[in-house]
Structure formats: structure tokens, C-alpha cells
Amino acid sequence: MSGWKEKSDTLKERLRLRTEPVAYKRLEKAEDLDKIHGVKRLKNRNIVLFCQLPALARIRGWTVGATREDNMSARCQKIHGLDSTDEEYMKMEAAMLSRTWMPSPEEGMKQQRDYPRIPPGEAIVLSPLAQEKFEPDVVLIYGNPAQMMMILCAMQKVRYERFHFYFIGEGACADSLAECYVSGKPALALPCYGERSLGSVADDEMVLALPPKEIDRVITGLNKLQEAHEILTYPLATPNMTLDPEEFLREVYPNK
């Protein structure tokens, strides 16, 4: 393992995260799930939604897995690497969503074609990153907008790039986890209704999906920002909005 506990603890301490960073992995074979210590399965229920799994990992500290046999909804399976999709399914899904979030089946099909989808395997597993149960494919961090801003600014302090934001609507876990998995790029997203109603995502929380290799970049960048100025840390300094900002800006940007 690549020191995930130490890195997770650093992120939690530096950013004051309320919940655990989460490790996600797609498994080619269902039997590989049994090789991971302490995996829980949501069996013996009518349906399982993917929204529930990150919540169980980051809030309850579970290592939780799923296979095609665990009654996960077809929609979740087709986004998160448990099943493939086809045109007929997308039409059915678009028609269903046209009765809720989409204005028509035709518009719903546009959404279906926009979905990033993780290639299908036989199992998936999520766990608190600090537990070091497996090498993750993606790391999920939930936090408020200021915490997300500090993570992305830290990454830019090491190497600049313009980060992109997506919102597909309902099914927005695709905008974070699946987008990151498919693109290999950081993916910031607004969790959707399902994630907030059934996945315990708070009103003020966003989610950032990161390739595991970027965790070191985040931590290095947080250190560099603090070295540049002690005020460039979380929680953010919030001077009175009615004050003349000259003194505050002179402290942050001493050469200006």
C-alpha cells in the first residue's frame, strides 16, 4: 500500500473534513471481493442503490462491496461497472426519467448518451481510504465548497491546469466517480437528489473524485500554500466585509 492511512489523516487534519476520504475499486472477478478483509454486502433487500455505498464507507467506516447478484438497481450497475448498457435500455431509462427530471424521452436520451460509464466488471468495493484495504482506482472526497476550493488550488500550486465541472442531473455520481475513472482527471461534482436523499450527502457538501496519484499533489500543494503564507489554510480567514481590504490584501500579497 502507498501510505494511504497517513495521507488520509493528513487530508482530514489539514482540511478538517467531516467524513472519511473513500477508496473505490472495480474488480474484474467477483471472487476477488472475498479476498478483501471485512467486506460487508447489502444483501437480502429488494434493491440497493450505489448512493448508499459511499455513505456507508465515509460515515460508518464500512468496507462495502457489491456484485451483479446483490440487487443493485440496473441504472447503478450500468454506470458503476457492474453491467454493460445498450440502446434499448437507454430508451427505457430516458422514458422513465421523462416523468421526473427530464422534459421528454428525447431529452432524456441526450442525457443517456452523455453518461460516462465505468467499464463492466463483476464487482466493486468501497472503503475508507485510511483502512488500506486495497489500492484504489479512484478516491472520493466529500466537503464544503471552501474545502474543495483549497484542494484544487493546492493542485494548481504544484502544476496549473484548468479544472472542469460537469452536471448531468440525476445520476450525478457519474459526474464524479465515473468521469474520473474514464478520463483519469479530477472530477468535481454537485451530488444529485438521490445522493442527498439516500446517500446522506449534506446540503453544503460537494464531491471531488481524484485519481490516486493526485493525492500526493494535493498534500504537497497544501504545504506549499501554507509556506507561501500561513493565512492560505483552511478554515479560510474572513475579514469583516465592511473594512477597507487594503491591509488584508497587503498581508496576503506582500509585494503588491
C-alpha positions in Angstrom: 0.0 0.0 0.0 1.1 3.6 -0.7 0.7 5.0 2.8 -3.0 5.7 2.4 -3.7 6.0 6.1 -1.1 8.7 6.6 -2.3 10.6 3.5 -6.0 10.3 4.5 -5.2 11.5 8.0 -3.3 14.5 6.6 -6.2 15.5 4.4 -8.7 15.2 7.2 -6.5 17.2 9.5 -5.5 19.9 7.1 -9.0 20.4 5.6 -11.0 19.5 8.7 -13.1 17.0 6.7 -16.2 15.8 8.5 -16.1 12.4 6.9 -13.5 9.9 5.6 -12.0 10.1 2.1 -13.2 7.0 0.3 -11.3 4.5 -1.9 -13.2 2.9 -4.8 -12.1 -0.1 -6.9 -13.6 -2.1 -9.7 -12.9 -5.8 -9.7 -12.7 -8.0 -12.7 -13.9 -11.1 -10.8 -16.5 -11.4 -8.1 -14.3 -13.8 -6.2 -11.7 -11.1 -5.7 -14.2 -9.4 -3.4 -13.9 -12.2 -0.9 -10.1 -11.7 -0.7 -10.7 -8.2 0.9 -10.9 -8.4 4.6 -14.1 -7.4 6.3 -16.3 -6.7 3.3 -20.0 -6.1 4.0 -22.7 -6.8 1.4 -26.2 -5.2 1.3 -28.0 -8.5 0.7 -31.5 -9.6 1.4 -33.2 -6.4 0.4 -35.3 -5.6 -2.6 -32.9 -3.1 -4.1 -29.6 -1.5 -3.4 -28.6 1.9 -4.8 -25.0 2.9 -5.4 -25.7 6.2 -3.5 -25.7 4.2 -0.3 -22.2 2.7 -0.6 -20.0 5.9 -0.4 -22.1 6.9 2.6 -21.5 3.7 4.4 -17.8 4.0 3.8 -17.3 7.6 4.7 -19.7 7.9 7.6 -19.9 4.4 9.1 -16.4 3.3 8.2 -17.6 0.2 6.4 -15.8 -1.7 3.7 -18.7 -2.4 1.4 -18.9 -4.4 -1.8 -21.4 -5.3 -4.5 -21.7 -7.8 -7.3 -24.3 -8.3 -10.0 -26.1 -10.7 -7.6 -26.7 -8.0 -4.9 -29.9 -6.5 -6.3 -28.3 -3.2 -7.2 -30.5 -1.2 -9.5 -29.9 -1.7 -13.2 -29.2 2.0 -13.5 -26.4 2.0 -10.9 -24.9 -1.2 -12.3 -24.6 0.3 -15.8 -22.9 3.5 -14.5 -20.6 1.9 -11.9 -19.0 -1.0 -13.6 -21.3 -4.0 -12.9 -23.1 -4.3 -16.2 -23.0 -3.0 -19.8 -25.7 -0.9 -21.4 -27.4 -0.9 -24.8 -29.7 1.3 -26.8 -32.9 -0.4 -25.7 -32.1 0.1 -22.0 -31.2 3.8 -22.6 -34.6 4.3 -24.3 -36.4 2.8 -21.3 -34.4 4.8 -18.8 -35.0 8.0 -20.8 -38.7 7.4 -20.8 -38.7 6.8 -17.1 -36.7 9.9 -16.3 -39.0 12.0 -18.6 -41.7 11.5 -15.9 -39.4 13.1 -13.3 -36.2 15.1 -14.2 -36.3 15.2 -18.0 -38.8 17.2 -20.1 -39.2 14.4 -22.6 -37.9 11.0 -23.6 -35.9 12.7 -26.4 -34.2 15.0 -24.0 -33.7 12.0 -21.7 -31.8 10.2 -24.4 -29.4 13.1 -24.7 -28.6 12.6 -21.0 -28.2 8.9 -21.5 -25.6 9.4 -24.3 -23.8 11.9 -22.1 -23.2 9.5 -19.2 -19.6 8.5 -18.6 -19.7 4.8 -17.7 -17.2 2.6 -15.9 -16.3 -0.5 -18.0 -18.2 -3.5 -16.6 -16.5 -6.0 -14.3 -18.0 -8.4 -11.8 -17.7 -6.5 -8.5 -17.0 -3.1 -6.9 -15.7 -2.2 -3.5 -15.5 1.0 -1.4 -13.8 1.6 1.9 -12.4 4.4 4.0 -9.0 5.2 2.4 -7.3 5.1 5.8 -8.1 1.4 6.2 -5.7 0.5 3.4 -7.9 -2.5 2.3 -6.9 -2.3 -1.4 -5.2 0.0 -4.0 -8.0 2.4 -5.1 -8.9 3.2 -8.7 -10.5 6.5 -7.5 -10.5 8.5 -4.3 -13.7 10.3 -3.3 -13.5 13.4 -1.0 -16.7 15.0 0.3 -16.6 18.5 1.6 -17.9 22.0 1.5 -17.1 24.4 -1.4 -14.3 26.1 0.6 -12.6 22.7 1.2 -13.0 21.8 -2.5 -11.5 25.1 -3.5 -8.5 24.6 -1.3 -7.9 21.1 -2.7 -8.0 22.4 -6.3 -5.9 25.5 -5.5 -3.3 23.2 -3.8 -3.1 21.1 -7.0 -2.6 24.3 -9.1 0.2 25.4 -6.7 2.1 22.3 -7.9 1.0 22.3 -11.5 -1.5 24.6 -13.1 -4.4 23.3 -15.1 -8.0 24.4 -15.6 -10.4 22.0 -13.9 -13.7 21.2 -15.4 -17.1 20.8 -13.8 -20.0 18.6 -15.1 -23.6 18.2 -14.0 -25.6 15.5 -15.8 -28.5 15.9 -13.4 -30.0 13.0 -11.5 -27.3 10.3 -11.5 -24.6 12.9 -10.8 -22.3 10.2 -9.2 -21.4 9.7 -12.9 -20.0 13.3 -13.0 -17.6 12.5 -10.2 -16.6 8.8 -9.9 -17.3 7.6 -13.4 -15.9 10.7 -15.0 -12.7 10.4 -13.1 -12.4 6.7 -13.8 -12.9 7.1 -17.5 -10.9 10.4 -18.0 -8.2 9.9 -15.5 -8.7 13.5 -14.5 -10.0 15.2 -11.2 -13.8 15.5 -11.4 -15.7 17.9 -9.2 -19.5 17.4 -9.0 -22.7 18.5 -7.3 -24.3 15.4 -5.8 -27.8 14.8 -7.0 -31.1 14.3 -5.4 -30.6 10.5 -4.9 -27.2 11.1 -3.3 -28.7 13.6 -0.9 -31.9 11.8 0.0 -30.4 8.2 0.2 -26.7 8.7 0.4 -26.6 11.1 3.4 -24.8 13.9 1.4 -25.4 17.1 3.3 -26.8 20.3 1.8 -23.4 22.0 1.9 -21.4 19.1 0.5 -19.8 18.6 -2.9 -17.7 15.7 -4.0 -14.4 15.5 -5.7 -13.1 12.3 -7.4 -9.4 12.1 -7.7 -7.0 9.7 -9.4 -5.0 8.2 -6.5 -1.7 9.6 -7.9 -3.1 13.1 -7.3 -3.4 12.8 -3.6 0.4 13.5 -3.1 -0.1 16.6 -5.3 -2.9 17.8 -3.1 -0.8 17.4 0.1 2.3 18.9 -1.5 0.2 21.9 -2.7 -1.4 22.4 0.7 2.1 22.6 2.2 3.3 25.0 -0.4 0.3 27.3 0.1 0.9 27.4 3.8 4.6 28.0 3.3 3.7 30.9 0.9 1.5 32.4 3.6 0.2 31.0 6.8 -3.2 32.5 6.1 -3.6 30.3 3.0 -5.0 27.4 5.0 -8.5 26.0 5.9 -10.6 27.3 7.5 -10.4 30.5 5.5 -9.8 33.9 7.0 -12.9 36.0 6.8 -12.3 39.7 7.5 -15.3 42.0 8.1 -16.9 42.8 4.8 -17.2 46.5 5.6 -13.5 47.0 6.2 -11.0 48.6 3.8 -9.4 45.4 2.4 -6.0 47.1 1.8 -4.4 45.8 5.0 -5.7 42.3 4.5 -4.5 42.2 0.9 -1.1 43.6 1.8 -0.7 40.7 4.2 -1.7 38.0 1.6 0.2 39.7 -1.3 3.1 41.5 0.5 4.8 42.5 -2.8 1.8 44.4 -4.2 
